[in-house]
Amino acid sequence: GPEALTKTFDNGRRLRLRTLVLLFIALIMVVPLSGLMVVFFYTPEVEKEATDSLQAIAKLKADQLETWLQERRADGQVLMASEVLTKRVDQAANGDLPTDARDMLQRYLDGLQQAYGNAGIMLVRHDGKVLMRSRHAATNQGSFAQELRTMRPGLVQQSEMYRQPQGDIHIHWLVPIGPERLSDGRPSAAIVILANANAFIYPLIKAWPTASPSSTAHLPSSGP
């Protein structure tokens, strides 16, 4: 009868309404579910690419730094090979360096500093006395006292990085000049090549090859 038809119509309307509500909810969920799927499937790939990029940059920085350190050691090898320099250093260590030769040696040290962009060059006797230095060269003599006690002909020693009294971070190379002169096998003097970390090492680390305001780098300390 009419009541049955009305009841059937109401049930059909409720069913259609329920179906529309479910479809609406499904459509609402499409966007967040799609986002979750993208994050789930692509995040590992993005992380891997970022890690690979950071590793490549770190290796590049490490290679550049090692090359620079090797160049400074090579500078020391060149100094040790100079017979003229060895003669002048021996004279200076013994206190019998002529005035004109001393002036020439001073110009030579100043030229070395300017040519290599170092923080300074020092000529140091085996007992730690500074015989000569290039312009602006200043360092804590205690920083290379141990190296003077253990220096041997032909062996360039590289220091750890250390802080100067004025606040700068330095690293140096102690270059023995001449053959054995003392009873313990040490030469009479050495040249100390000073380098300021602010002039090369820190700028190298900070210079990021890609735009990354949050990127950082760490420089581990290693022995000579």
HELIX and SHEET records of a PDB file:
HELIX    1   1 PRO A    2  MET A   80  1                                  79    
HELIX    2   2 GLU A   83  ASN A   94  1                                  12    
HELIX    3   3 THR A   99  TYR A  116  1                                  18    
HELIX    4   4 GLN A  141  PHE A  144  5                                   4    
HELIX    5   5 ALA A  145  THR A  150  1                                   6    
HELIX    6   6 ILE A  201  LYS A  206  1                                   6    
SHEET    1   A 5 VAL A 130  ARG A 133  0                                        
SHEET    2   A 5 GLY A 120  ARG A 125 -1                                        
SHEET    3   A 5 ALA A 189  ASN A 196 -1                                        
SHEET    4   A 5 ILE A 169  ILE A 177 -1                                        
SHEET    5   A 5 GLN A 157  GLN A 158 -1                                        
SHEET    1   B 5 VAL A 130  ARG A 133  0                                        
SHEET    2   B 5 GLY A 120  ARG A 125 -1                                        
SHEET    3   B 5 ALA A 189  ASN A 196 -1                                        
SHEET    4   B 5 ILE A 169  ILE A 177 -1                                        
SHEET    5   B 5 TYR A 162  ARG A 163 -1                                        
END                                                                             
